[in-house]
């Protein structure tokens, strides 16, 4: 029993660090990625404000950023993290690369969700003289909301995985705990416990996301 209590106490702070990182990283990644996803949809061929040059530039940037290994991206962004938060180590510093690393993923998720909106609805709004901004905010986003919620759920889960990798280079959280105790000190029980907590976080997020999307789809 004492060993279990000690293990729970050991897991408490890193779990809160992971939740902290994931929560703020999701917020900033969405803030960065949502406009990118919208821009990809509206500037593509046949979009509301078709612009092939802008689309190709954004599409290329998203593809390059998404293919960048997160560990390398985090190291590359060390100077930027230091500029923003004053350090490159710790949970707060990890939010910077986590947000930037997840933003292209959010962009693709938003793009995919908005493309699911029926063309007929958009064409009807255009024929009534609705401006592009209102079509995006009052037609496309509301219609795509269930898919956007599911996409945001995937984003959170993705960031949880990134946060675990961030622990390998001083990012804190459950990843750091698993590496320090499970790998360097060969404490397999701590490693397994950290993995179980990560799995539980993922499951909780997935269930909440699924139920929220279903509720919105039924009541919109």
Secondary structure, DSSP 4 states (H G I P E B T S, - for coil): -HHHHHHHHHHHHHHHHHHHHHHHHHHHHHHHHHHHHHHHHHHSTTSTT--HHHHHHHHHHHHHHHTS-HHHHHHHTHHHHHHHHS-SSSHHHHHHHHHHHHHHHHHHHHHHHHHTS-HHHHHHHHHTT--HHHIIIIIIHHHHHHHHHHHHHHHHHHHHHHHHHHGGGT--HHHHHIIIIIIIS--HHHHHHHHHHHHHHHHHHHHHHHHHHHHHHHH-
